[in-house]
Amino acid sequence: MPDDERPLSALPSPAARVAAFVAILLGGLAGGLIGYTLVKLQCHGSCAAPKGIGTLVGAVVAAAGMSIVAVLVLRAVGEWRQIEQRERQR
């Protein structure tokens, strides 16, 4: 069903959901790398546990932040489609 004929729904398209999921994963990966590097630069000696904690905390915080951004973007796209449909009906 083409986008023009599809009924208006709050559910984003599958492509948009996949893009949001990939963005969250990439954000988590970047946050994990940043957390790891931050601890690696500051720690001397045996740092396996602190590096792991830094990686985990960085990944979780970055993925959580990116998920908020993804939800806001998906909502904005849904509202944009709703506005466009209203204008087409006029």
C-alpha positions as CSV (number, residue, x, y, z in Angstrom):
1,M,0.0,0.0,0.0
2,P,1.6,3.3,-1.0
3,D,2.1,6.0,1.7
4,D,-0.6,8.2,0.1
5,E,-3.3,5.5,0.4
6,R,-2.2,4.2,3.9
7,P,-4.5,5.4,6.7
8,L,-3.0,7.8,9.2
9,S,-1.5,6.0,12.1
10,A,0.6,6.9,15.2
11,L,2.7,3.9,14.4
12,P,5.8,4.9,12.4
13,S,6.8,3.1,9.3
14,P,8.9,0.0,9.6
15,A,11.9,1.8,7.9
16,A,11.7,4.6,10.5
17,R,11.6,2.1,13.4
18,V,14.6,0.3,12.0
19,A,16.5,3.5,11.6
20,A,15.7,4.6,15.1
21,F,16.8,1.2,16.5
22,V,20.1,1.4,14.6
23,A,20.6,4.9,15.8
24,I,20.1,3.8,19.4
25,L,22.6,1.0,18.9
26,L,25.2,3.3,17.4
27,G,24.7,5.8,20.2
28,G,25.2,3.1,22.8
29,L,28.3,1.9,21.0
30,A,29.7,5.4,20.8
31,G,28.9,6.0,24.5
32,G,30.6,2.8,25.5
33,L,33.7,3.7,23.6
34,I,33.7,7.1,25.2
35,G,33.2,5.7,28.7
36,Y,36.0,3.1,28.1
37,T,38.4,5.7,26.8
38,L,37.7,8.2,29.6
39,V,38.5,5.6,32.3
40,K,41.5,4.3,30.3
41,L,43.0,7.7,30.3
42,Q,42.6,8.3,34.0
43,C,43.4,4.8,35.4
44,H,46.8,3.3,36.1
45,G,47.6,-0.3,36.9
46,S,44.9,-3.0,36.9
47,C,41.8,-1.3,35.5
48,A,39.7,-4.1,34.1
49,A,36.7,-3.5,36.4
50,P,36.7,0.3,36.1
51,K,37.0,0.1,32.3
52,G,34.1,-2.3,32.2
53,I,32.0,-0.1,34.5
54,G,32.9,3.0,32.4
55,T,32.0,1.1,29.2
56,L,28.7,0.0,30.6
57,V,27.7,3.3,32.1
58,G,28.7,5.2,29.0
59,A,26.8,2.8,26.7
60,V,23.6,2.9,28.9
61,V,23.6,6.7,29.3
62,A,24.2,7.3,25.6
63,A,21.6,4.7,24.4
64,A,19.0,6.1,26.8
65,G,19.7,9.6,25.5
66,M,19.5,8.5,21.9
67,S,16.3,6.6,22.6
68,I,14.7,9.9,23.8
69,V,15.8,11.6,20.7
70,A,14.5,8.8,18.5
71,V,11.1,8.9,20.1
72,L,10.9,12.6,19.7
73,V,11.9,12.4,16.0
74,L,9.3,9.6,15.3
75,R,6.6,11.7,17.0
76,A,7.5,14.7,15.0
77,V,7.4,12.8,11.8
78,G,3.9,11.5,12.8
79,E,2.7,14.9,13.5
80,W,4.1,16.2,10.2
81,R,2.3,13.5,8.3
82,Q,-0.9,14.4,10.1
83,I,-0.6,18.1,9.2
84,E,0.2,17.2,5.6
85,Q,-2.9,15.0,5.4
86,R,-5.1,17.8,6.8
87,E,-3.8,20.3,4.3
88,R,-4.4,17.8,1.4
89,Q,-8.0,17.3,2.5
90,R,-8.7,21.0,2.4
